[in-house]
Amino acid sequence: MSPTSTVMIGYGVSPGLACAPLARMTPPVITDPDEAPGADPAHEVRRVRQALAEVAEQLSTIAADGTAGTILEAGAAMAGDPALVRAAAHHIGLGLPTAHSVSLAIDAYCTQLESAGGYMAERAADLRDIRNRTVALLLGVPMPGIPRPGHPYILAAEDLSPADTAQLTGGDVVGLLTERGGPTSHTAILARSLGLPAVVGCAQANVLPDGTPVVLDGRAGTVEAHPSSVRRRQALQGAHARTRPRAKGPGSTADRHGVALLANIGTLADASRAARADNEGVGLFRTEFLFLDRREPPTLEEQVQAYSRILGSFRGRAVTVRTLDAGSDKPLPFLRLPQEDNPALGIRGLRTAALCPGIVETQLRALVAAQRRTGARMRVMAPMVSTVEEAAHFAGLARGHGVQTVGVMIEVPSAALTADRLLQHVDFASIGTNDLSQYTLAADRTSEALGHLLDPWQPALLTLVAKVCGAGEAQGRPVGVCGEAAADPLLAPVLAGLGASSLSMAAPAVADVRDALAQHTLEQCRRLAAAALDSTGPAAARTTAQEMSETFRAAAADGGGL
């Protein structure tokens, strides 16, 4: 008798259907505290130093292919931190086994990072990956990592490190399933950048053995084990249909209302891929890759060269640049910021410019020089703007350095609530739904337990989006959405109905979003938006939008209209 079909629920973070057997990551080795210690402690410390250096080199090599490059280079820098060697040496000096000493040392750092919350907590998964790789080298066992069964499969793991996820390109993986993680985890972001359906935070998945047939729905967040033959056939048909989008060119609704479809980029490799793709430019260029893991900031000329390469690859298309978004939650040594108990609410984004004005001023000079060198269409916006005064100050600073089109990120409720006045000082705004969700719902982006509050369908979040878009329309200022919410094909028509003039997302998501917009008129988008705003919660909003969209499509197929 066939096993009974079972449906499990997680967070759907990258849309699409996948139907395939499940294969699990090669598990890391659990170190043994009772193993005999090395005879020569100094020799064992040298072995640890050498193993960590080899791991750093591995991560740098993986980063060189471009996928998750910024994240992996950060991991390589962590592996090269002498503090890890010193911490392991302490345990070796106490007579503990070498591999177990590394585990104890790194686990202690992971605990510190997780207690800090925010961006720092996200680094704990990266550090665990360094631990697992280092232990494998010390013990001479196979490196934990991606299985290679020789057929299409859904990859399952407790969690995925950036190094693991970056190696999925061109393989047999058709979907991702993790027991940990939330809507804004690295796995979620990288899955979208790779165009792989993904469900994260599905704790029940730990009971599924290798080879279990699974249907994974990356939009609904469902994982169906042992699906019926009918369900498998439906899922395979849906997966194939997803690869054949009907619309091409600029984004628009069925009645030709334009909604620009843009790409999010964060590295030179991201830019290269996005420049070759069918999109209308860049809605979010994260510039942090130039600044991470450096003791001193990049020089003016270094920045000019990097920005020129990226701007030059998008000739004829607009590129929206976000100035450095760093702070105590994304520490950079040269900023010399104070330690903070709650870094997510501390000195970050534009707030760092008050303490380190030279950093943003040099960046603005470099951006203008790159624009003049390439003749590109460039817009520049500031992150973490909270007040009208901050918006006015940044606009004056940027224009004073020669920036022609100046905007701000709307990421905190105060900016959304005063958007009508704030937009009087700038040329455009871009809504960052990831942080706006975090601050509106008072939910840490890294907390798996609070992932349901970070759902972009939350009516409170959509209400703020509607308010900002309404202020933009009244002021004649374009307002776009550049958070991960923009990548959801079901939510895209809702955002268009709320008044978003552009949607910016991971480049592989553009085709599905373009297709979704093309199936709705502007009036239908507005009706979807009104229904979502009136919903009692995110699940009800999503279900209502799904049902209404299906009704609209059925009416269009019958030759009628609604």
BAVEXLO-951863 format. One line per 2 residues: their letters; for each residue x, y, z negated of C-alpha. Coordinates in nm, 2 decimals, padded with zeros to 4 digits. Layout:
<atoms>
A	X,Y,Z  ...;
</atoms>
This chain:
<atoms>
MS	00.00,00.00,00.00  00.13,00.35,00.09;
PT	00.22,00.58,-00.20  -00.05,00.84,-00.28;
ST	00.01,01.19,-00.14  00.12,01.44,-00.41;
VM	00.13,01.82,-00.38  00.37,02.03,-00.58;
IG	00.38,02.40,-00.62  00.68,02.64,-00.61;
YG	00.75,02.98,-00.46  00.73,03.00,-00.09;
VS	01.01,03.23,00.01  01.08,03.17,00.38;
PG	00.77,03.10,00.60  00.73,02.80,00.82;
LA	00.64,02.43,00.81  00.89,02.15,00.79;
CA	00.82,01.78,00.80  01.10,01.54,00.73;
PL	01.26,01.30,00.48  01.41,01.45,00.17;
AR	01.79,01.43,00.11  01.95,01.55,-00.21;
MT	02.27,01.74,-00.26  02.57,01.53,-00.36;
PP	02.56,01.59,-00.74  02.85,01.75,-00.93;
VI	03.06,01.55,-01.16  02.98,01.57,-01.54;
TD	03.31,01.60,-01.72  03.39,01.36,-02.01;
PD	03.51,01.52,-02.33  03.66,01.19,-02.45;
EA	03.88,01.15,-02.15  04.25,01.14,-02.24;
PG	04.41,01.49,-02.22  04.72,01.56,-02.01;
AD	05.06,01.50,-02.17  05.20,01.84,-02.08;
PA	04.96,02.13,-02.15  05.16,02.38,-01.94;
HE	05.15,02.14,-01.64  04.77,02.11,-01.68;
VR	04.73,02.49,-01.69  04.92,02.50,-01.36;
RV	04.69,02.24,-01.21  04.39,02.45,-01.31;
RQ	04.54,02.76,-01.16  04.62,02.58,-00.84;
AL	04.27,02.42,-00.82  04.10,02.76,-00.87;
AE	04.32,02.92,-00.60  04.22,02.64,-00.36;
VA	03.85,02.70,-00.44  03.90,03.07,-00.37;
EQ	04.06,02.99,-00.04  03.77,02.75,00.05;
LS	03.51,03.02,-00.02  03.70,03.28,00.18;
TI	03.71,03.03,00.47  03.34,02.96,00.46;
AA	03.28,03.34,00.43  03.47,03.40,00.75;
DG	03.19,03.25,00.96  02.98,03.55,00.86;
TA	02.68,03.38,00.69  02.65,03.51,00.33;
GT	03.00,03.66,00.38  02.97,03.93,00.12;
IL	02.83,03.69,-00.14  03.10,03.43,-00.07;
EA	03.39,03.68,-00.08  03.26,03.78,-00.42;
GA	03.27,03.42,-00.53  03.62,03.39,-00.40;
AM	03.72,03.68,-00.61  03.56,03.52,-00.92;
AG	03.75,03.20,-00.86  04.08,03.40,-00.84;
DP	04.01,03.58,-01.17  04.30,03.51,-01.42;
AL	04.05,03.52,-01.70  03.92,03.18,-01.60;
VR	04.26,03.03,-01.62  04.32,03.18,-01.96;
AA	03.99,03.05,-02.09  04.06,02.70,-01.97;
AH	04.41,02.72,-02.11  04.27,02.79,-02.45;
HI	04.07,02.46,-02.45  04.36,02.27,-02.30;
GL	04.57,02.40,-02.59  04.32,02.25,-02.83;
GL	04.39,01.91,-02.69  04.08,01.88,-02.46;
PT	04.09,01.71,-02.12  04.17,01.94,-01.83;
AH	03.85,01.91,-01.63  03.63,01.94,-01.94;
SV	03.83,02.25,-02.04  03.74,02.41,-01.71;
SL	03.37,02.32,-01.76  03.37,02.46,-02.11;
AI	03.54,02.78,-02.00  03.32,02.85,-01.70;
DA	03.00,02.75,-01.88  03.07,03.01,-02.15;
YC	03.10,03.28,-01.88  02.77,03.16,-01.73;
TQ	02.60,03.20,-02.06  02.73,03.56,-02.09;
LE	02.62,03.64,-01.74  02.27,03.50,-01.79;
SA	02.22,03.69,-02.11  02.31,04.01,-01.93;
GG	02.02,03.96,-01.68  01.97,04.13,-01.35;
YM	02.24,04.11,-01.09  02.49,03.96,-01.34;
AE	02.25,03.66,-01.41  02.25,03.59,-01.03;
RA	02.63,03.54,-01.05  02.59,03.24,-01.29;
AD	02.49,03.01,-01.00  02.80,03.12,-00.80;
LR	03.02,03.05,-01.10  02.87,02.71,-01.15;
DI	02.96,02.63,-00.79  03.32,02.73,-00.86;
RN	03.32,02.50,-01.17  03.19,02.21,-00.97;
RT	03.44,02.25,-00.69  03.73,02.30,-00.93;
VA	03.64,01.99,-01.14  03.61,01.78,-00.82;
LL	03.96,01.89,-00.72  04.11,01.82,-01.06;
LG	03.95,01.47,-01.08  04.02,01.38,-00.71;
VP	03.65,01.30,-00.64  03.43,01.41,-00.34;
MP	03.33,01.77,-00.34  02.96,01.82,-00.42;
GI	02.78,01.96,-00.12  02.55,01.91,00.18;
PR	02.45,01.55,00.27  02.50,01.44,00.63;
PG	02.24,01.16,00.69  02.25,01.20,01.07;
HP	01.89,01.30,01.12  01.66,01.60,01.05;
YI	01.59,01.63,00.67  01.47,01.87,00.40;
LA	01.75,01.95,00.16  01.67,01.92,-00.21;
AE	01.88,02.04,-00.50  01.85,02.18,-00.85;
DL	01.98,02.50,-00.70  02.19,02.61,-00.40;
SP	02.50,02.82,-00.42  02.58,03.07,-00.14;
AD	02.86,02.85,-00.03  02.62,02.56,00.02;
TA	02.36,02.76,00.20  02.61,02.92,00.43;
QL	02.71,02.58,00.57  02.36,02.50,00.69;
TG	02.38,02.67,01.02  02.37,02.43,01.32;
GD	02.31,02.12,01.10  02.02,01.88,01.06;
VV	01.85,02.07,00.77  01.49,02.18,00.87;
GL	01.38,02.31,00.52  01.50,02.39,00.17;
LT	01.36,02.28,-00.16  01.51,02.38,-00.50;
ER	01.40,02.32,-00.85  01.53,02.65,-00.97;
GG	01.53,03.00,-00.83  01.28,03.28,-00.77;
PT	01.15,03.49,-00.49  01.45,03.71,-00.48;
SH	01.72,03.45,-00.54  02.02,03.41,-00.30;
TA	01.86,03.09,-00.17  01.55,03.28,-00.08;
IL	01.73,03.56,00.09  01.97,03.33,00.28;
AR	01.69,03.09,00.39  01.51,03.39,00.55;
SL	01.83,03.50,00.72  01.88,03.15,00.86;
GL	01.51,03.11,00.96  01.46,02.80,00.75;
PA	01.13,02.73,00.57  01.20,02.72,00.20;
VV	01.03,02.66,-00.14  01.22,02.75,-00.46;
GC	01.14,02.72,-00.83  00.96,02.38,-00.78;
AQ	01.06,02.21,-01.10  00.85,01.90,-01.03;
AN	01.07,01.82,-00.73  01.32,01.66,-00.96;
VL	01.12,01.33,-00.95  01.14,01.29,-00.57;
PD	01.41,01.04,-00.46  01.61,01.05,-00.14;
GT	01.42,00.95,00.16  01.08,01.07,00.04;
PV	00.87,01.20,00.34  00.78,01.56,00.27;
VL	00.58,01.84,00.43  00.71,02.17,00.31;
DG	00.52,02.50,00.36  00.75,02.79,00.31;
RA	00.46,03.04,00.32  00.22,02.88,00.08;
GT	00.49,02.74,-00.15  00.36,02.39,-00.14;
VE	00.55,02.06,-00.12  00.35,01.75,-00.02;
AH	00.52,01.42,-00.09  00.41,01.11,00.10;
PS	00.18,01.30,00.34  -00.07,01.11,00.55;
SV	00.01,01.04,00.91  -00.25,01.30,01.01;
RR	-00.09,01.56,00.79  00.26,01.48,00.92;
RQ	00.13,01.52,01.28  -00.03,01.86,01.19;
AL	00.28,01.98,01.02  00.51,01.88,01.32;
QG	00.27,02.05,01.56  00.28,02.36,01.34;
AH	00.66,02.36,01.32  00.69,02.33,01.70;
AR	00.43,02.61,01.76  00.64,02.84,01.53;
TR	00.93,02.81,01.78  00.72,02.96,02.06;
PR	00.62,03.31,01.97  00.40,03.48,02.23;
AK	00.49,03.85,02.19  00.81,04.02,02.30;
GP	00.96,04.37,02.28  00.85,04.65,02.04;
GS	00.62,04.56,01.76  00.25,04.66,01.80;
TA	-00.10,04.56,01.71  -00.34,04.40,01.96;
DR	-00.46,04.75,02.05  -00.10,04.89,02.10;
HG	-00.06,05.07,01.77  00.32,05.07,01.73;
VA	00.49,04.92,01.42  00.87,04.92,01.46;
LL	01.03,04.58,01.38  01.38,04.62,01.25;
AN	01.65,04.40,01.10  01.82,04.40,00.76;
IG	02.20,04.37,00.77  02.47,04.35,00.51;
TL	02.79,04.24,00.69  02.96,04.28,01.03;
AD	02.85,03.93,01.12  02.49,04.02,01.03;
AS	02.52,04.32,01.26  02.65,04.12,01.55;
RA	02.36,03.87,01.53  02.10,04.13,01.49;
AR	02.24,04.34,01.78  02.19,04.04,02.01;
AD	01.84,03.97,01.89  01.50,04.12,02.01;
NE	01.44,04.40,01.76  01.42,04.77,01.75;
GV	01.73,04.85,01.54  01.82,04.83,01.18;
GL	01.59,04.93,00.90  01.83,04.85,00.62;
FR	02.21,04.85,00.65  02.35,04.75,00.31;
TE	02.70,04.91,00.29  02.82,04.73,-00.03;
FL	03.03,04.48,00.17  03.29,04.74,00.21;
FL	03.32,04.81,-00.16  03.28,04.47,-00.34;
DR	03.58,04.31,-00.52  03.81,04.60,-00.47;
RE	04.01,04.78,-00.74  04.00,05.10,-00.53;
PP	03.73,05.23,-00.30  03.78,05.19,00.08;
TL	03.95,05.49,00.24  03.77,05.73,00.47;
EE	03.93,05.58,00.78  03.84,05.22,00.67;
QV	03.48,05.32,00.64  03.48,05.51,00.97;
QA	03.61,05.21,01.15  03.36,04.97,00.99;
YS	03.06,05.19,01.04  03.17,05.26,01.40;
RI	03.17,04.89,01.48  02.82,04.85,01.35;
LG	02.67,05.17,01.49  02.83,05.10,01.83;
SF	02.66,04.76,01.86  02.31,04.91,01.84;
RG	02.34,05.17,02.12  02.00,05.31,02.19;
RA	01.85,05.17,01.88  01.82,05.34,01.54;
VT	02.03,05.23,01.24  01.91,05.32,00.89;
VR	02.20,05.32,00.65  02.16,05.29,00.27;
TL	02.44,05.46,00.08  02.63,05.25,-00.18;
DA	02.39,05.07,-00.41  02.60,04.98,-00.70;
GS	02.62,05.05,-01.07  02.64,04.87,-01.40;
DK	02.42,04.59,-01.27  02.66,04.55,-00.97;
PL	02.99,04.65,-01.13  03.27,04.79,-00.92;
PF	03.60,04.84,-01.11  03.67,05.18,-00.95;
LR	03.34,05.33,-01.06  03.45,05.29,-01.43;
LP	03.09,05.30,-01.55  03.00,05.24,-01.92;
QE	02.88,04.90,-02.04  02.50,04.90,-02.07;
DN	02.26,04.67,-02.26  02.00,04.69,-01.99;
PA	02.18,04.74,-01.66  01.87,04.70,-01.44;
LG	01.75,05.02,-01.60  02.08,05.19,-01.62;
IR	02.33,05.38,-01.40  02.28,05.23,-01.05;
GL	02.21,05.35,-00.70  02.21,05.72,-00.65;
RT	02.26,05.77,-01.03  02.63,05.67,-00.99;
AA	02.68,05.98,-00.77  02.64,06.20,-01.07;
LC	02.94,06.03,-01.24  03.14,05.96,-00.93;
PG	03.04,06.22,-00.67  03.35,06.16,-00.45;
IV	03.24,05.81,-00.36  02.91,05.91,-00.19;
ET	03.06,06.22,-00.04  03.34,06.02,00.13;
QL	03.08,05.77,00.25  02.87,06.05,00.40;
RA	03.17,06.20,00.58  03.26,05.86,00.72;
LV	02.91,05.79,00.84  02.89,06.12,01.02;
AA	03.23,06.07,01.18  03.12,05.72,01.30;
QR	02.80,05.86,01.44  02.99,06.13,01.63;
RT	03.23,05.87,01.76  02.96,05.63,01.88;
GA	02.67,05.86,01.97  02.44,05.64,01.77;
RM	02.10,05.71,01.63  02.16,05.71,01.26;
RV	01.95,05.77,00.96  02.08,05.77,00.60;
MA	01.89,05.71,00.28  01.97,05.70,-00.09;
PM	01.88,05.41,-00.32  01.71,05.43,-00.66;
VS	01.57,05.78,-00.62  01.34,05.84,-00.92;
TV	01.25,06.21,-00.91  01.17,06.49,-00.67;
EE	01.48,06.67,-00.79  01.70,06.38,-00.70;
AA	01.55,06.35,-00.35  01.60,06.72,-00.29;
HF	01.96,06.71,-00.42  02.05,06.41,-00.20;
AG	01.89,06.57,00.11  02.09,06.89,00.06;
LA	02.41,06.69,00.00  02.36,06.47,00.31;
RG	02.26,06.75,00.54  02.55,06.95,00.41;
HG	02.79,06.68,00.54  02.62,06.67,00.88;
VQ	02.36,06.39,00.84  02.07,06.48,01.07;
TV	01.80,06.24,00.95  01.78,06.20,00.57;
GV	01.56,05.96,00.37  01.51,05.79,00.04;
MI	01.43,05.45,-00.09  01.11,05.41,-00.29;
EV	01.20,05.15,-00.54  01.06,05.28,-00.87;
PS	00.70,05.37,-00.96  00.79,05.73,-01.04;
AA	00.90,05.79,-00.68  00.59,05.62,-00.55;
LT	00.36,05.83,-00.77  00.52,06.16,-00.66;
AD	00.57,06.06,-00.30  00.36,06.35,-00.18;
RL	00.61,06.60,-00.33  00.92,06.40,-00.28;
LQ	00.86,06.36,00.10  00.85,06.74,00.14;
HV	01.23,06.73,00.10  01.33,06.44,00.33;
DF	01.26,06.31,00.68  01.14,05.96,00.60;
AS	01.11,05.70,00.32  01.16,05.32,00.30;
IG	00.99,05.11,00.04  01.21,04.85,-00.12;
TN	00.95,04.60,-00.24  01.19,04.38,-00.43;
DL	01.29,04.64,-00.69  00.95,04.81,-00.67;
SQ	00.79,04.48,-00.78  01.04,04.44,-01.06;
YT	00.98,04.78,-01.21  00.61,04.79,-01.15;
LA	00.54,04.45,-01.31  00.81,04.48,-01.57;
AD	00.96,04.15,-01.45  01.33,04.07,-01.42;
RT	01.40,03.97,-01.06  01.62,03.69,-01.18;
SE	01.37,03.53,-01.42  01.23,03.21,-01.28;
AL	00.95,03.21,-01.54  00.83,03.55,-01.41;
GH	00.85,03.47,-01.04  00.47,03.48,-01.01;
LL	00.48,03.85,-01.11  00.72,03.93,-00.83;
DP	00.47,03.81,-00.57  00.46,04.08,-00.30;
WQ	00.08,04.03,-00.28  00.03,04.18,-00.63;
PA	-00.25,04.44,-00.59  -00.06,04.68,-00.81;
LL	00.24,04.67,-00.58  00.02,04.71,-00.27;
TL	-00.16,05.00,-00.43  00.18,05.19,-00.46;
VA	00.27,05.10,-00.10  -00.07,05.25,00.01;
KV	00.00,05.56,-00.19  00.34,05.62,-00.04;
CG	00.22,05.55,00.31  -00.07,05.78,00.26;
AG	00.17,06.06,00.15  00.38,06.00,00.45;
EA	00.09,06.03,00.69  -00.02,06.35,00.52;
QG	00.33,06.50,00.54  00.40,06.37,00.89;
RP	00.68,06.15,00.76  00.73,05.79,00.87;
VG	00.73,05.53,00.58  00.87,05.18,00.64;
VC	00.89,04.87,00.43  01.24,04.71,00.40;
GE	01.19,04.46,00.12  01.16,04.09,00.17;
AA	00.78,04.13,00.18  00.81,04.26,00.54;
AD	00.92,03.92,00.65  00.59,03.75,00.57;
PL	00.38,03.72,00.89  00.06,03.70,00.69;
LA	00.14,04.01,00.49  00.27,04.21,00.78;
PV	-00.07,04.31,00.92  -00.17,04.41,00.57;
LA	00.13,04.64,00.54  00.05,04.79,00.88;
GL	-00.30,04.85,00.76  -00.17,05.03,00.45;
GA	00.01,05.26,00.69  00.37,05.13,00.72;
SS	00.52,05.27,01.04  00.80,05.01,01.04;
LS	00.89,04.67,00.89  01.25,04.56,00.83;
MA	01.35,04.20,00.76  01.61,03.93,00.81;
AP	01.65,03.91,01.19  01.51,03.56,01.24;
AV	01.18,03.66,01.09  01.11,03.93,01.35;
AD	00.96,03.70,01.61  00.69,03.56,01.37;
VR	00.60,03.90,01.24  00.58,04.04,01.59;
DA	00.34,03.76,01.68  00.12,03.82,01.38;
LA	00.08,04.19,01.44  -00.01,04.12,01.81;
QH	-00.30,03.91,01.70  -00.47,04.19,01.50;
TL	-00.61,04.53,01.60  -00.53,04.83,01.38;
EQ	-00.88,04.83,01.24  -00.85,04.46,01.15;
CR	-00.52,04.54,00.98  -00.69,04.81,00.78;
RL	-00.97,04.57,00.68  -00.71,04.32,00.56;
AA	-00.54,04.59,00.36  -00.86,04.70,00.19;
AA	-00.95,04.34,00.10  -00.60,04.28,-00.04;
LD	-00.62,04.60,-00.25  -00.96,04.49,-00.39;
ST	-00.84,04.14,-00.49  -00.80,04.04,-00.85;
GP	-00.46,03.89,-00.80  -00.20,03.78,-00.55;
AA	-00.34,03.44,-00.48  -00.69,03.58,-00.41;
AR	-00.53,03.85,-00.19  -00.34,03.59,00.01;
TT	-00.63,03.36,00.05  -00.87,03.64,00.16;
AQ	-00.62,03.76,00.41  -00.57,03.41,00.55;
EM	-00.94,03.35,00.59  -01.01,03.69,00.74;
SE	-00.72,03.65,00.99  -00.85,03.31,01.10;
TF	-01.19,03.47,01.15  -01.04,03.75,01.36;
RA	-00.85,03.50,01.58  -01.15,03.28,01.63;
AA	-01.36,03.57,01.74  -01.08,03.68,01.98;
AD	-01.06,03.33,02.12  -01.44,03.34,02.19;
GG	-01.40,03.67,02.37  -01.57,03.87,02.10;
GL	-01.43,04.10,01.84  -01.47,04.19,01.47;
</atoms>
